[in-house]
Each structure stands twice: as structure tokens, then as C-alpha cells.
Amino acid sequence: MILADLRKDYSLSGLAEKDLARDPFRQFEKWFAEAQAAKIVEPNAMVLTTATREGKPSIRTVLLKAVDGRGFVFYSNYESRKGRELEGNPRASLLFPWYALERQVIVEGSTTKVAREESEAYFHSRPRASQLAAWGSAQSSILPNRRVLDDNLKALDQKYAGQEVPLPPNWGGWRLAPETVEFWQGRRSRLHDRLRFRREKDGWTVERLAP
């Protein structure tokens, strides 16, 4: 099946070296603000790719919860598929698909767990139901039915009634420290702009990639 009728020529904008911020984090913050201003649905949604030690990949969408000069932070169950894979192979990639702006940001690097105190702070900023769900779901495990989750949540709600829900020992954040960050802007005739920051010992180098 050929979907020729879905072809599109990208023409909203361009990306020149002179317009880049001095480092990828500032450039990301600029584009993220523009995605928010354009009312992109969940602009912090990102596609996370992990792989086993043997190189078998898996992919899913997660939410970016923090970004600074140290990297990009997301949270999860450490015993989930992604958690187990990152434990054995810390290398990962992120993709921010801002289609309405004809843009992508692609991040590649290595992950480490965030400090427990940082996970605590974020966990207690979540809605109470989400805190209970972190306890009640053994993420990526096989369930016999939906009722198991609902029953777990009810039992946990009763268990922690009137008290603070503690941070589960198997739940917390990961920080991806980027080695490369590519900013992709669609252009006409598939001659897209692809500018990549690559980390070196003394800072960042900018490279233009062929589309």
C-alpha cells in the first residue's frame, strides 16, 4: 500500500547555525517554549528507546519531568521493562515529536538514577491516586484482568488513609545525560535542516547533518 496522498512538503520554518543557542539545553528550552505557545498536546511527551545488553530494543512514550545542564529526567518503576533494560544497558535515546511545528528533537546518551531525595520530592508532588498507583502496579508484569489493579488501589487507599504515601523503594527517576542532541526542522523537498550538538571535552560542537 502506497500512501502517496499523505505526502507533505514542510515549509513552516528553517534552522540556521546563527540562530542556535550556545548549548543544546538553551536551544531545547527555546523550542519547548515555542511548542507550549503553539499549544502542542503534551509537549513534554517523548519517545524513549532502551535496549537489553544483547541489543534487543524496546520503545514507549514517557513524560519529561525536568531538564537542566545535567540532562533530561523521567520517572518510572525501576523493575519495569525499561528499568531492567537501563540497569543492564544505560544507553538510551529520546525523541520529542513536535509534528505541528514540523520539528523533532533527538537526544542520545547514558542514564543514571537520580538522587533519592529528588525522587522523593517529585513523588510527593504527584496526585495521591498516582502515588498509590506506583505501589499498586508491578509495571510490565502480566495481569489476569483489570480488576487486580482496581482492587490493589482500593486496598492501598485504605492502608494509607489519613497519612502520607511513602515513596516505593522500586520507583524513582532516571536522568539521561546527552552526548548528542539533534534539532530537526522540516524543509521543502525533504531538504530538512538537521543541526546536532555533540559533546566534547571542552564543550559542544555543532554539526550539520545531511537530510
JOZIUR-V772067 format. One line per field, one symbol per residue. ss: DSSP state (~ for helix, > for strand, _ for the rest). psi: psi as a letter, one per 20 degrees, with the letter a starting at -180 (. if undefined). burial: # if it has 9 or more other ideal C-beta (glycine too) atoms within 8 Angstrom, else .. A space follows every 10 residues. Layout:
ss: ???
psi: ???
burial: ???
This chain:
ss: ___~~~____ ______~~~_ ___~~~~~~~ ~~~~~~~___ ____>>>>>> >_____>>>> >>>__>>>__ >>>>>>>___ ~~~~~~~~__ >>>>>>>>~~ ~_>>>>>>>> >>>__~~~~~ ~~~____~~~ ~~~~~~____ ______~~~~ ~~~~~~~~~_ __________ >>>>>>>>>> >>>>>__~~~ __>>>>>>>> __>>>>>>__ _
psi: pplhijqqpp jharoqhiiq rirhghhghg hghhhghjkp pmijpqpppr qrhijoqqqr prppiqpaih apprqrpijr ghghghhhni prqqponmhh jlqqppppbq qqqrqhhghg gggiiqqghh ghhhhionpi rpqhrhhggg hggghhhggj pjrppqpqik paqqpooqhq opoppqrqkj mqpopppppr hjbpppppqq .
burial: .........# ....#....# ..######## ##.###...# ..#.###### #......#.. .####.#... ########## ######..#. ######.#.. ########## #.##...### .###...... #######.#. .......##. .##.###..# ....#.#... ########.# #######... .#######.. ...#.#.#.. .
